[in-house]
Structure formats: structure tokens, C-alpha cells
Amino acid sequence: MDFDLIIVGAGPAGLCLARALRDTGLRICLVEKQPRSALQQPGFDGREIALTHHSTMLLQHLGIWSHLGDECIAAIKLALVMNGPQGPGQSRMAISHSLSPKPELGHLVGNHHIRRAAWAANFNTSDPGEAPELRCGEGVAQLYTDSQGARVTLDSGQQLTARLVVAADSRHSTTRRHMGINADLHDYGRSMVVSCMTHDKPHHDTAVEWFDQGQTIALLPMNPCPATHRHRSSVVLTLADHELQPLMALDEEAWGQAMTQRCDHHLGTMQAASTRHAYPLVGVWARRFVAERFALVGDAAVGMHPVTAHGFNLGLRSVDVLSNAIAAAHQQGKDIAASPLLQAYQQAHRRASRGLFLATHALATLYIKEQPPARLLRHALVRLGEHVTPFKKAVAGSLTGLA
């Protein structure tokens, strides 16, 4: 065999898996379509990741957290859910860090910072173990597995063999398709535009999820702008595509004015502080997480709607479960791709993700409906949640990852 493990996809999930197995002695190869330069210095993509405390602990254990830098990490101390336009009729639910054992609910870190830190933890470190071998600028053209091993044919025609192949190549995984694993796709008929904005009023370390009429807005607290020292937040606006496209064409000044109005001056006057990036909202649930000598992690297994901010946290959990199983099997001299091992991983990750995926799907579906019954139900749920302390404690536990 050329390798013990081939990981397809060098995004956060793939890099975290490689790092988790660094000191096992396994021969690991990372296959990634992007060039090496894009992996070493990933560009800003607008996405800010709300990390639970459990995810923070995992990143610390993997040696990734130390590569981030304090300036890249912002605290979330309060989560505020608002339904309807601002005013007397608006319903609100506030979830404070005081409902959890930690001084904050979680941390906000840019996706590109996590990717940069995960790369550094694999390749720019003197820690024990060997860095994975890289095949950059390459996709998987063919994939075949049997009881003896796996054979991967790259776009260049080169063939690689391994004992196990793991797909970490996004929710639209072509590797998953090569293995004949179908997935349930939930197209929510909406897209989100993400951008950093500076603003007049302080955010008080508060993450806001605002379900307004015809739009959903998330305001995620960031550290002050390093250039202007103004208050800064990541803004996520969700709309139907035909409404979103004209906004993407605005110049920076008009974009700031538009978001100030859409946010109803919640944070005062807003100004653009980054480029804008649009993403279609599609949820994905793979029918299977494993096959013969094959497994899915991260978004390739479960692609979450961002409304509950659990996508990367769930993906990191899948990496943790699978890497622990592989490392234990290797240490005991067992097959790292044995069917019982992969089936146990599938069962564990299904238990951890199925309920959250279904609940998130139901919530996302409810909050894109604009019919009067849906609006009334949203209003009632938020108002009820505000007055039921055990429910709020449960939500706080979910947000921190300590439930």
C-alpha cells in the first residue's frame, strides 16, 4: 500500500483529521483540488464559525488553537433571538452565559483563520510525528474499494492505494458519489450573504439571530476593527436569490446604507469592512456515513443549515470520534478500516447528529415561511422560550457544547 489513509479534502475537517493522527505513525496522504498557496494562506471567505467550548477543547488538544492568535478569537457572552420588526410587538429570547458554567457561551473565529491554523499545526510545527503527504491541485477521478484495500485514481491519472479513504470534501462531495452513497439534499430556496461591518453602537459580545419579515439577519460579535478600532460584527443576511443579487452589486457605501436600514439601526450606522460572499443554503444528510474501507466526516456526512451555528462543531466531533477509533485500532495492531470499527463510528455520529439535524431543518423551514400561521407560531415559540428557564438552560448547553 502507498498509504494507510487517504483523506480527500484539505479543508478544516480534513486538516483536523490529519493532525489528530499525526503521532500515530500512520502514512497519511491529503488530496486537495486547491493549490498549495491557497491552503497555506487561505483567503477571507466571510464565514465566521461559532465554536462551542467542546470544539475549543478539541482544537486545543490538536495543537490548532495556539496557532490562531488572540486577535482572531472573539467571545460570545449572550445570544439574543428576535422575531418580527423592532417595536412593542417584537418577541425576544435572551440566553446568557450565566446559564452555563463558563464565562462565555462560545467563541467566534473566522473560517479562514481556522484553516490557516490547521495548516500550520500540520506543516509549520516541530511537534512529534510526520506531516501528511500532499497531492495539491488534484481531484479524485475514480475510487474503488474491496476487502483488500482502496485504489484512488487522481485527475492526473496517478493511482494511489490505501487501507482506508476518508472523504472530507464538502457537502457536495464527489468522493461520496464515487462510492455510490446518496444523500438527502434540502434546498431552502434562500441564499445568505456574509460580510464584516463596522458600526457605531457596541455589540456587548452579543450574537443576534433576528427573524424579521422576509429576511433573517445574524449579527455576530467580532473584535474591534484593527484598522479603525470601530465596533465590528459579522453580518449574515438571508434572502431569496432574486432579492440578494441586487445587494451584491451595490458599492461599499450603498451596501453599508442598505444594511443599516435592514438592521433598523440596531447597531447604529454600519459600514463595509470586508468583501461580500454569497452562499446558497442547502442542508445535506448522507444516507450512509461509511462503506467498505471508506468513511465520511464533516460536511460530507452532515451539512447543516447555519441557523444553529453547529456545522463545524458537529464536523469536528466526527473527526474526533473517527480518529480515536483509528488510532486505537492501529495501536492494537488491528485493521484501521475493519467493518466493525466503521460501523461503530457511523452509529456514534448518527446518534450525535440526527436529532440536531432534524431540529435544525424544522427550525429553518419554519423561519422561511411568511404565512400568518407560521409568523404566529414563531412569535409564540420565542416568547415561550424567554419564560421557560429549563429550556433556556438546555439551549445554553447546546450552544456551549457542554450539554
C-alpha positions as CSV (number, residue, x, y, z in Angstrom):
1,M,0.0,0.0,0.0
2,D,1.2,3.5,-0.8
3,F,-0.6,4.9,2.3
4,D,-2.5,3.8,5.4
5,L,-5.0,6.6,5.0
6,I,-6.0,8.9,2.1
7,I,-8.0,12.0,3.1
8,V,-9.9,13.7,0.3
9,G,-10.3,17.4,1.1
10,A,-7.8,19.6,2.9
11,G,-10.4,22.0,4.4
12,P,-10.8,22.3,8.2
13,A,-12.2,18.8,8.7
14,G,-9.6,17.1,6.5
15,L,-6.7,19.0,8.1
16,C,-8.0,18.4,11.6
17,L,-8.3,14.6,10.9
18,A,-4.7,14.6,9.6
19,R,-3.5,16.4,12.7
20,A,-5.4,14.1,15.0
21,L,-3.5,11.1,13.6
22,R,-0.1,12.9,13.3
23,D,1.7,11.0,16.0
24,T,0.3,7.5,15.3
25,G,2.9,6.5,12.7
26,L,0.3,6.1,10.0
27,R,1.2,7.1,6.5
28,I,-1.3,9.7,5.5
29,C,-2.0,11.5,2.2
30,L,-4.1,14.6,1.7
31,V,-5.7,15.1,-1.7
32,E,-7.0,18.6,-2.4
33,K,-8.1,20.4,-5.6
34,Q,-6.8,23.8,-4.5
35,P,-3.2,24.8,-5.0
36,R,-0.8,24.7,-2.0
37,S,-0.7,28.5,-1.8
38,A,-4.4,28.7,-1.2
39,L,-4.0,26.2,1.6
40,Q,-1.1,28.0,3.3
41,Q,-2.7,31.4,3.1
42,P,-6.5,30.9,2.7
43,G,-8.4,34.0,1.7
44,F,-11.2,35.6,3.6
45,D,-14.5,33.9,2.7
46,G,-16.9,35.8,5.0
47,R,-17.8,32.8,7.1
48,E,-17.4,33.2,10.9
49,I,-17.6,30.0,12.9
50,A,-19.3,29.9,16.3
51,L,-17.2,27.4,18.3
52,T,-18.6,25.6,21.3
53,H,-16.4,25.0,24.4
54,H,-16.2,21.4,23.4
55,S,-14.8,22.3,20.0
56,T,-12.4,24.8,21.6
57,M,-11.1,22.0,23.8
58,L,-10.7,19.7,20.8
59,L,-8.8,22.4,18.8
60,Q,-6.5,22.9,21.9
61,H,-5.9,19.2,22.1
62,L,-5.0,19.1,18.4
63,G,-2.5,21.9,18.8
64,I,-4.5,24.1,16.4
65,W,-5.8,26.7,18.9
66,S,-2.4,28.0,19.7
67,H,-1.8,28.9,16.0
68,L,-4.9,31.2,15.9
69,G,-3.8,34.2,17.9
70,D,-6.0,36.1,20.4
71,E,-6.8,38.8,17.8
72,C,-8.7,36.2,15.8
73,I,-10.9,35.0,18.7
74,A,-14.0,36.9,19.9
75,A,-16.1,35.9,22.9
76,I,-19.9,35.4,22.7
77,K,-21.5,36.0,26.1
78,L,-25.1,36.5,25.1
79,A,-27.3,35.0,22.4
80,L,-30.4,37.1,21.5
81,V,-33.2,35.7,19.4
82,M,-35.6,38.3,18.0
83,N,-38.8,37.7,16.0
84,G,-40.5,40.4,13.9
85,P,-39.8,44.1,13.4
86,Q,-38.4,46.1,16.2
87,G,-41.1,47.6,18.4
88,P,-43.6,46.7,21.1
89,G,-44.8,43.6,19.2
90,Q,-41.4,42.0,18.8
91,S,-40.8,38.8,20.8
92,R,-37.3,38.2,22.2
93,M,-35.4,35.4,23.9
94,A,-32.1,36.1,25.6
95,I,-29.7,33.3,26.5
96,S,-26.8,34.4,28.8
97,H,-23.5,32.7,29.6
98,S,-24.7,32.8,33.2
99,L,-26.9,29.8,32.4
100,S,-23.7,27.8,31.7
101,P,-20.6,27.1,33.8
102,K,-18.4,29.2,31.5
103,P,-17.8,32.9,31.3
104,E,-18.9,32.9,27.7
105,L,-21.3,30.8,25.5
106,G,-18.6,30.2,23.0
107,H,-16.1,31.9,20.6
108,L,-16.3,33.3,17.1
109,V,-13.4,32.6,14.8
110,G,-13.2,33.2,11.0
111,N,-13.2,30.0,8.9
112,H,-10.1,31.2,7.1
113,H,-8.3,31.6,10.4
114,I,-9.2,28.0,11.4
115,R,-7.9,26.7,8.0
116,R,-4.7,28.7,8.4
117,A,-4.1,27.4,11.9
118,A,-4.9,23.8,11.0
119,W,-2.4,24.0,8.1
120,A,0.2,25.4,10.5
121,A,-0.4,22.7,13.0
122,N,0.2,20.1,10.3
123,F,3.1,21.6,8.4
124,N,4.6,24.5,10.3
125,T,5.4,22.8,13.6
126,S,8.2,20.8,15.3
127,D,5.7,18.7,17.2
128,P,6.3,14.9,17.2
129,G,5.0,12.9,14.2
130,E,5.1,13.3,10.4
131,A,3.1,15.7,8.3
132,P,0.8,14.2,5.8
133,E,1.9,13.9,2.2
134,L,0.2,16.3,-0.1
135,R,-1.4,16.0,-3.6
136,C,-2.5,19.6,-4.4
137,G,-4.3,20.7,-7.5
138,E,-5.7,17.2,-7.8
139,G,-9.3,15.8,-7.6
140,V,-10.4,12.2,-7.4
141,A,-11.4,10.8,-10.8
142,Q,-12.1,7.2,-9.7
143,L,-12.4,5.4,-6.4
144,Y,-12.6,1.6,-5.8
145,T,-12.5,-0.3,-2.6
146,D,-12.7,-4.0,-1.7
147,S,-11.7,-6.2,1.2
148,Q,-8.0,-5.9,0.4
149,G,-7.8,-2.1,0.2
150,A,-8.7,1.1,-1.7
151,R,-7.5,2.4,-5.0
152,V,-7.8,6.1,-5.8
153,T,-7.2,7.5,-9.3
154,L,-6.4,11.2,-9.4
155,D,-7.4,13.6,-12.2
156,S,-3.8,13.4,-13.5
157,G,-4.1,9.6,-13.9
158,Q,-1.9,8.8,-11.0
159,Q,-3.1,5.9,-8.8
160,L,-2.8,5.7,-5.1
161,T,-3.6,2.8,-2.8
162,A,-4.5,2.9,0.9
163,R,-6.1,0.8,3.6
164,L,-8.8,3.5,4.2
165,V,-10.2,6.5,2.4
166,V,-12.0,9.3,4.2
167,A,-14.0,12.0,2.3
168,A,-13.8,15.5,3.8
169,D,-14.6,17.3,0.6
170,S,-17.7,19.4,1.4
171,R,-21.4,18.7,1.5
172,H,-21.4,18.3,-2.3
173,S,-18.8,15.6,-2.0
174,T,-17.9,14.0,-5.4
175,T,-16.0,11.3,-3.4
176,R,-19.2,10.3,-1.7
177,R,-20.8,10.0,-5.1
178,H,-18.0,7.8,-6.4
179,M,-18.8,5.3,-3.6
180,G,-22.5,5.3,-4.6
181,I,-23.7,6.9,-1.3
182,N,-26.7,9.0,-1.9
183,A,-27.7,11.9,0.3
184,D,-30.8,13.8,1.2
185,L,-30.5,17.4,-0.1
186,H,-32.7,20.1,1.4
187,D,-32.6,23.3,-0.7
188,Y,-34.1,26.0,1.4
189,G,-34.6,28.3,-1.6
190,R,-32.6,31.0,0.1
191,S,-29.0,32.3,0.0
192,M,-27.0,34.2,2.5
193,V,-24.6,37.0,2.0
194,V,-21.9,37.3,4.6
195,S,-19.7,40.4,5.3
196,C,-17.9,42.1,8.1
197,M,-19.3,45.5,9.1
198,T,-18.2,48.2,11.4
199,H,-20.9,50.1,13.4
200,D,-21.5,52.9,15.9
201,K,-23.0,51.1,18.8
202,P,-21.2,48.4,20.8
203,H,-22.4,44.8,20.4
204,H,-21.7,43.8,24.0
205,D,-20.4,40.4,22.9
206,T,-24.0,39.5,21.9
207,A,-24.8,37.2,19.0
208,V,-28.2,38.2,17.4
209,E,-30.4,35.9,15.3
210,W,-33.2,38.1,14.0
211,F,-36.1,36.6,12.2
212,D,-37.7,39.6,10.5
213,Q,-40.4,39.7,7.9
214,G,-39.0,38.5,4.6
215,Q,-35.4,38.3,5.9
216,T,-33.3,36.7,8.5
217,I,-30.3,38.6,9.9
218,A,-27.5,37.3,12.1
219,L,-25.2,39.7,13.9
220,L,-22.1,38.0,15.3
221,P,-19.7,39.9,17.6
222,M,-16.2,40.3,16.4
223,N,-13.1,42.1,17.9
224,P,-12.8,45.8,17.0
225,C,-11.6,46.6,13.5
226,P,-7.8,46.6,13.6
227,A,-7.6,49.5,11.1
228,T,-10.2,51.8,12.5
229,H,-10.8,50.4,16.0
230,R,-14.5,50.7,15.5
231,H,-17.0,48.2,16.8
232,R,-17.3,45.3,14.3
233,S,-19.6,42.4,13.6
234,S,-20.1,39.7,11.1
235,V,-23.4,40.2,9.3
236,V,-25.3,37.3,7.7
237,L,-28.3,38.3,5.6
238,T,-30.6,35.5,4.3
239,L,-33.0,36.3,1.4
240,A,-34.4,34.8,-1.7
241,D,-31.9,34.8,-4.6
242,H,-33.7,37.4,-6.6
243,E,-33.6,39.8,-3.7
244,L,-30.0,39.1,-2.9
245,Q,-28.4,39.7,-6.3
246,P,-29.1,43.4,-6.4
247,L,-27.5,43.8,-3.0
248,M,-24.4,42.1,-4.2
249,A,-24.0,44.6,-6.9
250,L,-24.0,47.7,-4.6
251,D,-20.9,49.7,-3.9
252,E,-19.5,49.7,-0.4
253,E,-21.2,52.9,0.7
254,A,-24.6,51.8,-0.6
255,W,-24.1,48.4,0.9
256,G,-23.5,50.0,4.3
257,Q,-26.6,52.1,4.0
258,A,-28.7,49.2,2.9
259,M,-27.6,47.1,5.9
260,T,-28.1,50.0,8.3
261,Q,-31.7,50.2,7.1
262,R,-32.3,46.4,7.1
263,C,-30.9,46.1,10.6
264,D,-33.2,49.0,11.6
265,H,-30.2,50.9,13.2
266,H,-29.9,48.1,15.8
267,L,-26.1,48.7,15.9
268,G,-26.3,52.3,14.5
269,T,-24.8,53.3,11.2
270,M,-22.9,50.4,9.5
271,Q,-20.1,50.5,7.1
272,A,-18.5,47.7,5.0
273,A,-15.3,46.4,6.4
274,S,-14.7,43.4,4.1
275,T,-15.7,41.8,0.8
276,R,-19.1,40.2,0.5
277,H,-19.7,36.5,-0.2
278,A,-22.9,34.7,-1.1
279,Y,-23.7,31.1,-0.4
280,P,-26.8,29.1,-1.3
281,L,-28.5,27.4,1.7
282,V,-28.5,23.6,1.3
283,G,-28.7,21.0,4.0
284,V,-27.3,17.6,3.4
285,W,-27.7,14.3,5.2
286,A,-25.8,11.3,3.7
287,R,-27.8,8.1,3.8
288,R,-24.7,6.3,5.0
289,F,-21.5,7.6,6.6
290,V,-19.4,4.5,5.8
291,A,-18.8,1.9,3.1
292,E,-16.1,-0.7,2.6
293,R,-12.8,0.9,3.6
294,F,-14.4,4.3,3.3
295,A,-15.9,6.9,5.7
296,L,-17.3,10.4,5.6
297,V,-16.5,13.3,8.0
298,G,-17.5,16.9,8.3
299,D,-19.9,18.4,5.8
300,A,-19.5,15.3,3.5
301,A,-21.5,13.4,6.1
302,V,-23.8,16.1,7.5
303,G,-24.1,19.6,6.0
304,M,-26.1,21.8,8.5
305,H,-28.2,24.9,7.9
306,P,-26.2,27.7,9.7
307,V,-29.2,28.8,11.8
308,T,-28.0,26.9,14.9
309,A,-24.2,27.5,14.1
310,H,-23.4,23.9,14.7
311,G,-22.0,22.8,11.4
312,F,-18.3,22.9,12.1
313,N,-18.8,21.8,15.7
314,L,-20.5,18.7,14.5
315,G,-17.9,18.1,11.8
316,L,-15.1,18.4,14.4
317,R,-16.9,15.9,16.6
318,S,-17.0,13.4,13.7
319,V,-13.2,13.8,13.3
320,D,-12.7,13.2,17.0
321,V,-14.7,10.0,17.1
322,L,-13.2,8.5,13.9
323,S,-9.6,9.5,14.7
324,N,-9.8,8.0,18.2
325,A,-11.1,4.7,16.7
326,I,-8.4,4.6,14.0
327,A,-5.6,5.4,16.5
328,A,-6.8,2.7,19.0
329,A,-7.1,0.1,16.2
330,H,-3.6,0.9,14.9
331,Q,-2.1,0.8,18.4
332,Q,-3.6,-2.6,19.0
333,G,-2.3,-3.9,15.6
334,K,-5.8,-4.2,14.1
335,D,-7.2,-3.2,10.7
336,I,-8.0,0.6,10.8
337,A,-10.7,0.0,8.1
338,A,-12.4,-3.0,9.7
339,S,-16.1,-3.1,9.2
340,P,-17.0,-3.2,12.9
341,L,-14.8,-0.1,13.5
342,L,-16.5,1.9,10.7
343,Q,-20.0,0.7,11.7
344,A,-19.4,1.8,15.3
345,Y,-18.2,5.2,14.0
346,Q,-21.4,5.5,11.9
347,Q,-23.7,4.7,14.8
348,A,-21.9,7.1,17.1
349,H,-22.0,10.0,14.6
350,R,-25.6,9.3,13.7
351,R,-26.6,9.5,17.4
352,A,-24.8,12.7,17.8
353,S,-26.1,14.4,14.7
354,R,-29.5,13.1,13.6
355,G,-31.6,14.8,16.2
356,L,-29.8,18.1,15.8
357,F,-30.0,17.9,12.0
358,L,-33.8,17.3,12.1
359,A,-34.4,20.0,14.7
360,T,-32.3,22.5,12.7
361,H,-34.1,21.5,9.5
362,A,-37.5,22.1,11.1
363,L,-36.4,25.4,12.6
364,A,-35.0,26.6,9.3
365,T,-38.1,25.6,7.4
366,L,-40.4,27.3,9.9
367,Y,-38.4,30.6,9.8
368,I,-38.5,30.9,6.0
369,K,-42.3,30.7,5.8
370,E,-44.1,34.0,5.7
371,Q,-47.7,32.8,6.0
372,P,-49.6,34.2,9.0
373,P,-49.8,30.9,10.9
374,A,-46.0,30.5,10.7
375,R,-45.4,34.0,11.9
376,L,-47.7,33.5,14.9
377,L,-46.0,30.2,15.7
378,R,-42.6,31.8,15.6
379,H,-43.8,34.6,17.9
380,A,-45.2,32.2,20.3
381,L,-42.2,29.9,20.4
382,V,-39.7,32.8,21.1
383,R,-42.0,34.3,23.7
384,L,-42.5,31.0,25.4
385,G,-38.7,30.2,25.3
386,E,-37.9,33.5,27.1
387,H,-40.1,32.5,30.1
388,V,-39.1,28.8,30.4
389,T,-35.8,28.7,32.3
390,P,-35.1,25.0,31.8
391,F,-35.5,25.4,28.0
392,K,-33.0,28.3,28.0
393,K,-30.5,26.3,30.1
394,A,-30.8,23.5,27.6
395,V,-30.2,25.9,24.7
396,A,-27.2,27.4,26.5
397,G,-25.9,23.8,27.0
398,S,-26.3,23.2,23.3
399,L,-24.5,26.4,22.4
400,T,-21.6,25.7,24.6
401,G,-21.4,22.1,23.6
402,L,-21.4,21.1,27.2
403,A,-25.0,19.7,27.3
